[in-house]
Each structure stands twice: as C-alpha cells, then as structure tokens.
Amino acid sequence: MAAEGDEAELGLLECRVCFERYGPGGQRRPRNLPCGHVLCRACVGALGGPEGRRLECPFCRRACGSAETSDCLPLLQLLEVLGPTGGSVPSALGRRSGGATGPAPAGLVLRLSLGGWGSLVNPTGVAACRRSGRLVVAHDGKKRIHVFGPSGSCLQRFGERGEAGNDIKYPLDVTVTSDGHVVVTDGGDRAVKAFDFEGKGVLAIREGFCLPWGLDATPESEVILTDSEAGALYRLTADFRKGKLKKCQMIRSQLISPRGVAVSQTSGAIVVIEHLKAQGLGHSSTRVKIFSAEMDLVGQMDSFGLNLVFPSKIYTTAVAFDKEGHVIVTDVCSQAVICLGKPENFPIFNPLISHGLSYPVGLTYMANNSLVVLDSGDHSVKIYSSP
C-alpha cells in the first residue's frame, strides 16, 4: 500500500511529460490544458514551439493554443501547503503513508456525489440557490459554470474562455444571490461577473480590483468579496436585473492574501480565510478571522494556534456558516470538514466529515441544511445530510 501511495504522489506532483517536479513559479508551474490534462509551463512551451503555434495534448491528442492554457490552481495550492522544502504529500497533509482509513462519521451521511473527472475539471468554487435547490460549480472545463438540479442532473453549462461578455477566463469562486443571479470572480481578467441562470451576462465589473477571489452573498443580494492581492474585503451592491452597479465599498483593508469568505445568513457575521506567507523554510499557513456584521473583529486563529488546541495541523481552504451560525471549514491536511463553533465560542473542534474526501476546496449549505463539499481531488461535488 505504501508503494501505491508513493506512486500516486509521484504522479500528482510531477509533469508526466518531462517528469520534473512541479513548482510554484517559472518553467515548472503547472498549467491546465482545455482537455483537463496538466503539464508544466516548459512542456507547454516546447510543444507549442518558438512561434507559440497550436499544440496537441500528448495524452488525448486534443489541439489547443498556448493562450488557452491556465494555471492549475489545486496543484498550486497543494504546493503552497507543502512549502518550499518540498515535503511529501502524506506528511504535509498530516497522514501516515499506508495508514488505515478512519471510521465513518456519525453525524453526516453522504447522500449524493456529482461530477467526477470529465464532467468537472479542477473545480474551484461551489454555491447553492436556496430558492430552487440548484447547485452552481465553477471549474476549468470548456464551459466554466456547471449548474446541477436538486436531483443531480445537469441543467445548464455556460461561460467559455474568451473575451466576449459572457466568457470567463479562469473562475476562482462563485456565489448565488437571493434574487437568482450567479456571480463569479474571474482571475483571468481580474473581474467580477454576474449571470442569470440561463448564462446571460448581466454585469461585469472590471475596474478597481487587483485579484478578486472569494465571494458570498447576503440575504439582501449584496456580495461580500475578497481581493487577495489588495488584501481587502469589499461589499458590492448592484441591481443585477438592470445590470447596474450601485456601490463598491471597501469594508476592510490590511488583510493578508484573503481568499475564502462566508456571510452568516442570520447574524450578518463575516468570516475570512487569510493565506499567510511562509517564513524561511517553513510551510505556508492560514488564519481564520471572524468579524461582526459591523466589521468589528470578533476572533482570529492561525494554523499554529489551531495546532496548539487541535490534534493535527489545519490548513483551511474554504469556509461557510451553517443555519445555526457555526463556522465550518475545510481542512486539506486531514482531508476533513470541521466545525469551529459559533463566533462567540470560537474556536472549538468538532469534525463533521473525517473520511471520503481527497482535497476539499469548497463549501456551501443548501436550504434543507445539507452540506455541500467541493472535492477538487476527484473533481466532484459531495452532498451530506444527517442520517
């Protein structure tokens, strides 16, 4: 079993053309092809030739242009967790090689699994429409936005890579407003774009952001947005039906690479995940910050502080509030979903899902309080509920 784990790790962290280990920058940076296969930047350049002509995927033979490739965000996040020392996947994620799978959680049961490789490609964000029960997933496939019905059927796909109004270059996160609009952060052209459920673009905000990343909607259809490069948190107010932006207000600054964000639908509290820079040869870490509806800091805890309280290293990639106002996070180190308690009791430690996940990167709750987990490791959406 250990040998199988080592082989899987090798395939995950190395370009399958040149067999060089991926890196966070330069020629070894992992790049997605439109077909979903991943190569390093050097191999993409070599296959395209000095003139940058169209290249052919060495695995499935699908043709594409160099400009159609994009960064493989899940692999880059994994490299960030591993740190500059380049540790192994099992040690970085807090697992023993060849270890046994833990017991099934008593509280939540997997009810439905959607997507999978081919249907979804390196998904980055998930959101639920509370009125209709539809799920919206942002991923790196040909059509960037995938809409699932409550039963798991595919209802709509939209948002191709390109320059047109309805196009999406590289989606980082997605949310659904209470008035039924899909809002996406596009890292490709550093914009925020809104669509109706038919895929018609209704609003695009391209000015004023450095790198818009995470977003969540309030009950009033406002959008809370993180800007990872600017270190800021924004509140967007818009009339999406008329395609008009009313206000873009910075409500918090001096954050450190904020990405994931969630808004409590009951109290209005906001929780943000900061991604802290690695110090020296140490691994990168994350910090969870909780603000009241008035943007007063209620509590915060980084990976080091959480590790003093909890049994393993925690590296959070996504966050949500449940209907009771508990802060729920994904942890890629233990491949788990953990409840950190309500803001006034933060932090506690209550694992909700401790097995069956590979690389959880997204969270949301449906109107019936089912928990939806986006698992980038196997390109799927997993829906859990109480037994």
C-alpha positions as CSV (number, residue, x, y, z in Angstrom):
1,M,0.0,0.0,0.0
2,A,2.9,2.4,0.8
3,A,4.3,1.8,-2.7
4,E,0.9,2.6,-4.3
5,G,0.8,5.8,-2.2
6,D,4.3,6.8,-3.3
7,E,3.4,6.2,-6.9
8,A,0.2,8.3,-6.6
9,E,2.2,11.1,-5.0
10,L,4.7,10.9,-7.8
11,G,2.0,11.2,-10.5
12,L,0.4,14.2,-8.7
13,L,3.5,16.3,-8.2
14,E,5.4,15.7,-11.4
15,C,4.8,16.7,-15.0
16,R,4.0,13.4,-16.9
17,V,5.9,14.6,-20.0
18,C,9.3,15.7,-18.6
19,F,8.9,14.0,-15.2
20,E,10.2,17.1,-13.4
21,R,8.6,18.1,-10.1
22,Y,6.1,21.0,-10.4
23,G,7.0,24.3,-8.7
24,P,5.0,27.4,-7.8
25,G,6.7,29.6,-10.5
26,G,8.9,29.6,-13.5
27,Q,9.0,26.9,-16.1
28,R,7.8,24.2,-13.7
29,R,4.5,26.0,-12.9
30,P,1.6,23.5,-13.6
31,R,-0.7,24.5,-16.4
32,N,-4.2,23.2,-17.3
33,L,-4.9,22.3,-20.9
34,P,-8.5,22.7,-22.1
35,C,-8.9,18.9,-22.1
36,G,-8.1,18.8,-18.4
37,H,-4.6,17.3,-18.5
38,V,-1.9,19.1,-16.7
39,L,1.7,19.9,-17.9
40,C,4.4,22.2,-16.7
41,R,4.9,25.6,-18.4
42,A,8.1,24.4,-20.1
43,C,6.5,21.5,-21.8
44,V,3.6,23.6,-22.9
45,G,6.1,26.0,-24.5
46,A,8.1,23.1,-26.0
47,L,5.0,21.5,-27.6
48,G,3.8,24.9,-29.0
49,G,7.2,25.7,-30.5
50,P,9.1,29.0,-30.6
51,E,6.2,30.6,-32.6
52,G,3.7,29.6,-30.0
53,R,1.7,27.7,-32.5
54,R,-1.2,25.3,-31.6
55,L,-0.1,22.3,-29.6
56,E,-1.5,18.8,-29.2
57,C,-2.1,17.2,-25.8
58,P,0.3,14.3,-25.6
59,F,-2.3,12.2,-23.8
60,C,-5.6,12.7,-25.6
61,R,-4.4,14.5,-28.8
62,R,-6.8,17.4,-28.4
63,A,-5.4,20.5,-30.0
64,C,-5.3,23.9,-28.3
65,G,-3.3,27.2,-28.3
66,S,-0.8,28.2,-25.7
67,A,-3.1,31.1,-24.7
68,E,-5.9,28.6,-23.9
69,T,-3.9,27.1,-21.0
70,S,-4.3,28.3,-17.4
71,D,-2.7,27.8,-14.0
72,C,-3.8,24.6,-12.2
73,L,-5.0,26.2,-9.0
74,P,-5.5,22.9,-6.9
75,L,-1.9,21.9,-7.6
76,L,-0.6,25.3,-6.8
77,Q,-2.5,25.3,-3.5
78,L,-1.1,21.9,-2.7
79,L,2.5,23.1,-3.5
80,E,1.7,26.1,-1.1
81,V,0.8,23.6,1.6
82,L,4.0,21.6,1.0
83,G,6.1,24.7,1.3
84,P,9.5,25.5,-0.2
85,T,11.1,22.4,1.4
86,G,9.0,20.2,-0.9
87,G,7.9,17.7,1.7
88,S,5.8,14.7,0.8
89,V,2.1,14.8,0.4
90,P,1.3,12.4,3.3
91,S,3.5,14.3,5.8
92,A,2.2,17.7,4.7
93,L,-1.4,16.6,4.9
94,G,-0.9,15.0,8.4
95,R,-1.2,11.4,7.2
96,R,0.9,8.4,7.7
97,S,1.8,6.6,4.5
98,G,-0.3,3.4,4.2
99,G,-2.4,4.3,7.2
100,A,-5.8,2.9,7.7
101,T,-8.9,4.9,6.8
102,G,-10.6,6.4,9.9
103,P,-14.1,5.4,11.0
104,A,-17.2,6.8,9.2
105,P,-18.5,10.0,10.9
106,A,-21.6,9.5,13.0
107,G,-23.2,12.9,12.3
108,L,-23.3,13.2,8.5
109,V,-24.0,10.7,5.7
110,L,-23.0,11.1,2.0
111,R,-26.3,11.3,0.1
112,L,-25.2,12.2,-3.4
113,S,-22.0,12.6,-5.4
114,L,-22.0,14.7,-8.6
115,G,-19.5,15.4,-11.4
116,G,-16.2,13.5,-11.5
117,W,-13.4,13.7,-14.0
118,G,-14.6,14.7,-17.4
119,S,-17.8,16.4,-16.1
120,L,-15.8,18.7,-13.9
121,V,-12.2,19.8,-14.3
122,N,-10.2,21.1,-11.4
123,P,-13.3,22.8,-9.7
124,T,-12.6,25.9,-7.6
125,G,-16.0,27.1,-6.2
126,V,-19.5,25.9,-5.4
127,A,-22.7,27.7,-4.4
128,A,-26.3,26.8,-3.8
129,C,-29.5,28.6,-4.8
130,R,-31.7,28.4,-1.7
131,R,-34.9,29.1,-3.6
132,S,-34.6,26.4,-6.3
133,G,-32.1,23.9,-4.8
134,R,-29.8,24.3,-7.8
135,L,-26.0,23.9,-7.3
136,V,-23.5,26.0,-9.3
137,V,-19.9,24.9,-9.7
138,A,-17.0,26.9,-11.1
139,H,-14.4,24.8,-12.8
140,D,-11.8,24.8,-15.6
141,G,-13.7,22.9,-18.2
142,K,-14.7,24.2,-21.6
143,K,-17.9,25.7,-20.1
144,R,-16.7,27.3,-16.8
145,I,-20.0,27.2,-14.9
146,H,-21.9,24.0,-14.4
147,V,-25.5,24.1,-13.0
148,F,-26.9,21.0,-11.3
149,G,-30.5,20.4,-10.4
150,P,-31.6,19.2,-6.9
151,S,-31.5,15.6,-8.2
152,G,-28.0,15.9,-9.6
153,S,-29.0,16.3,-13.3
154,C,-27.1,18.9,-15.4
155,L,-29.4,21.8,-16.2
156,Q,-27.0,24.3,-17.8
157,R,-23.4,25.0,-18.7
158,F,-22.0,28.4,-19.7
159,G,-19.0,30.7,-19.6
160,E,-16.4,29.7,-22.2
161,R,-12.9,31.1,-22.2
162,G,-12.6,34.2,-24.3
163,E,-13.1,38.0,-24.5
164,A,-16.8,38.2,-25.1
165,G,-19.2,39.5,-22.4
166,N,-20.5,36.0,-21.4
167,D,-16.9,34.5,-21.3
168,I,-15.0,33.5,-18.2
169,K,-11.2,33.1,-18.4
170,Y,-10.4,31.5,-15.1
171,P,-13.1,31.3,-12.4
172,L,-11.9,31.3,-8.8
173,D,-15.2,31.3,-6.8
174,V,-18.9,31.6,-7.3
175,T,-22.0,32.5,-5.3
176,V,-25.7,32.8,-6.0
177,T,-27.7,35.8,-4.9
178,S,-31.1,35.6,-3.3
179,D,-32.6,37.2,-6.5
180,G,-31.3,34.3,-8.5
181,H,-28.1,35.5,-10.1
182,V,-24.8,33.7,-10.5
183,V,-21.8,35.9,-9.5
184,V,-18.2,34.7,-10.4
185,T,-14.7,36.0,-9.7
186,D,-12.6,35.7,-12.8
187,G,-8.9,35.6,-12.1
188,G,-8.1,35.6,-15.8
189,D,-9.1,39.3,-16.3
190,R,-9.4,40.3,-12.6
191,A,-13.1,40.9,-12.8
192,V,-16.4,40.1,-11.1
193,K,-19.1,38.9,-13.5
194,A,-22.8,38.2,-12.9
195,F,-25.1,36.0,-15.0
196,D,-28.7,34.8,-14.9
197,F,-29.3,31.0,-14.7
198,E,-29.5,30.8,-18.5
199,G,-25.9,32.0,-18.8
200,K,-26.7,35.5,-20.0
201,G,-24.2,38.0,-18.7
202,V,-25.9,40.9,-16.9
203,L,-23.0,42.7,-15.3
204,A,-19.2,42.8,-15.4
205,I,-17.0,44.8,-13.0
206,R,-13.5,45.1,-14.4
207,E,-12.2,48.2,-12.7
208,G,-10.7,48.6,-9.2
209,F,-9.7,45.1,-8.3
210,C,-6.2,43.6,-8.1
211,L,-7.2,39.9,-7.8
212,P,-10.8,39.3,-6.8
213,W,-11.0,35.8,-5.3
214,G,-13.7,34.6,-2.8
215,L,-17.2,35.8,-2.6
216,D,-20.5,35.1,-0.8
217,A,-24.0,36.7,-1.0
218,T,-26.0,38.3,1.8
219,P,-29.8,37.8,2.2
220,E,-30.2,41.2,0.6
221,S,-28.4,40.1,-2.6
222,E,-25.3,42.1,-1.7
223,V,-22.0,40.4,-2.5
224,I,-19.0,40.2,0.0
225,L,-15.8,39.9,-1.9
226,T,-12.1,39.3,-1.1
227,D,-9.3,40.8,-3.1
228,S,-6.3,38.6,-2.5
229,E,-3.6,40.9,-3.9
230,A,-5.0,44.1,-2.4
231,G,-5.6,42.5,1.0
232,A,-9.1,43.9,1.1
233,L,-12.7,43.0,1.7
234,Y,-15.5,44.7,-0.4
235,R,-19.2,44.9,-0.3
236,L,-20.9,45.1,-3.7
237,T,-24.4,46.4,-4.1
238,A,-26.0,46.1,-7.5
239,D,-29.3,45.8,-9.4
240,F,-28.5,42.6,-11.3
241,R,-31.8,42.6,-13.1
242,K,-30.9,46.0,-14.7
243,G,-27.2,45.2,-14.9
244,K,-26.3,48.3,-12.8
245,L,-23.6,48.5,-10.1
246,K,-24.8,50.8,-7.3
247,K,-21.9,50.7,-4.9
248,C,-18.5,49.1,-4.4
249,Q,-17.3,49.7,-0.8
250,M,-14.1,48.6,0.8
251,I,-15.1,47.4,4.3
252,R,-11.8,46.0,5.5
253,S,-8.2,46.5,4.5
254,Q,-4.7,45.3,5.6
255,L,-5.7,41.6,5.3
256,I,-3.0,39.1,4.2
257,S,-4.0,37.4,1.0
258,P,-7.7,36.8,1.9
259,R,-9.4,34.2,-0.2
260,G,-12.3,32.2,1.2
261,V,-15.2,34.2,2.7
262,A,-18.6,33.5,4.1
263,V,-21.5,35.5,5.4
264,S,-23.9,34.3,8.1
265,Q,-27.5,34.4,6.8
266,T,-28.8,35.1,10.3
267,S,-26.4,37.4,12.1
268,G,-24.5,39.0,9.2
269,A,-21.2,38.0,10.7
270,I,-18.4,37.6,8.1
271,V,-15.5,35.0,8.3
272,V,-12.4,35.3,6.1
273,I,-9.5,32.9,5.4
274,E,-6.1,34.6,5.1
275,H,-3.2,32.8,3.5
276,L,0.0,33.7,5.3
277,K,3.4,33.8,3.7
278,A,5.8,31.0,4.6
279,Q,8.6,32.1,6.9
280,G,12.1,30.9,5.9
281,L,11.8,27.2,5.1
282,G,8.5,26.7,7.0
283,H,5.3,25.8,5.3
284,S,2.6,28.3,4.5
285,S,-0.3,28.6,6.9
286,T,-3.8,30.0,7.1
287,R,-5.7,32.2,9.5
288,V,-9.4,32.3,10.2
289,K,-10.8,35.8,11.0
290,I,-14.3,36.5,12.2
291,F,-16.0,39.9,12.0
292,S,-19.3,41.0,13.3
293,A,-21.9,42.5,11.0
294,E,-20.5,45.9,12.0
295,M,-17.0,44.7,10.9
296,D,-15.6,44.5,14.4
297,L,-13.0,41.8,14.8
298,V,-14.6,39.0,17.0
299,G,-11.9,36.4,16.9
300,Q,-9.0,35.0,14.9
301,M,-6.7,32.0,14.9
302,D,-3.9,30.9,12.6
303,S,-2.7,27.4,11.8
304,F,-0.1,27.4,14.6
305,G,-2.7,28.5,17.2
306,L,-5.2,25.9,16.0
307,N,-2.5,23.3,16.1
308,L,-1.9,24.0,19.8
309,V,-5.6,23.3,20.5
310,F,-6.5,20.6,17.9
311,P,-4.9,17.2,17.3
312,S,-3.4,17.9,13.8
313,K,-2.2,20.7,11.6
314,I,-5.1,22.6,10.0
315,Y,-4.8,24.3,6.6
316,T,-8.2,25.8,5.7
317,T,-9.2,26.4,2.1
318,A,-13.0,27.1,2.3
319,V,-15.5,28.4,4.9
320,A,-19.2,28.5,5.4
321,F,-21.8,29.2,8.1
322,D,-24.5,26.6,8.9
323,K,-28.0,27.7,9.7
324,E,-27.3,27.9,13.4
325,G,-24.3,30.3,12.7
326,H,-21.5,27.8,13.3
327,V,-18.2,28.4,11.4
328,I,-17.5,25.4,9.1
329,V,-14.1,25.0,7.4
330,T,-12.5,22.5,5.0
331,D,-9.0,21.2,6.1
332,V,-6.8,19.8,3.4
333,C,-4.3,18.5,5.9
334,S,-6.7,15.9,7.5
335,Q,-8.9,15.9,4.4
336,A,-11.8,16.8,6.6
337,V,-14.6,19.3,7.2
338,I,-14.5,20.8,10.7
339,C,-16.9,22.9,12.8
340,L,-15.1,25.7,14.7
341,G,-18.1,26.8,16.7
342,K,-20.1,30.0,16.7
343,P,-18.2,33.3,16.7
344,E,-18.8,33.9,20.4
345,N,-17.4,30.4,21.2
346,F,-14.6,30.3,18.6
347,P,-12.6,28.1,18.3
348,I,-13.9,24.7,19.2
349,F,-13.1,21.4,17.4
350,N,-15.8,19.2,16.0
351,P,-15.1,17.1,12.9
352,L,-18.1,16.8,10.7
353,I,-16.6,14.7,7.9
354,S,-13.4,12.8,8.5
355,H,-13.2,10.3,5.6
356,G,-14.0,10.1,2.0
357,L,-12.5,13.4,0.9
358,S,-9.4,13.9,-1.2
359,Y,-8.8,17.7,-1.5
360,P,-11.8,19.7,-0.3
361,V,-11.7,23.3,-1.6
362,G,-15.3,24.5,-1.4
363,L,-18.3,24.5,1.0
364,T,-21.9,25.6,0.9
365,Y,-25.2,24.8,2.6
366,M,-28.5,24.1,0.9
367,A,-31.8,25.4,2.1
368,N,-32.5,22.0,3.7
369,N,-29.2,22.3,5.6
370,S,-27.5,19.6,3.5
371,L,-23.7,20.3,3.5
372,V,-22.2,20.5,0.0
373,V,-18.4,19.8,-0.3
374,L,-16.4,20.6,-3.4
375,D,-13.6,18.0,-3.7
376,S,-11.0,19.1,-6.2
377,G,-9.0,15.9,-5.7
378,D,-11.6,13.8,-7.5
379,H,-13.3,16.6,-9.3
380,S,-16.6,16.0,-7.6
381,V,-19.4,17.6,-5.5
382,K,-20.5,15.6,-2.5
383,I,-23.7,16.3,-0.6
384,Y,-24.0,15.2,3.0
385,S,-27.0,15.3,5.4
386,S,-28.0,14.0,8.8
387,P,-29.0,10.3,8.9
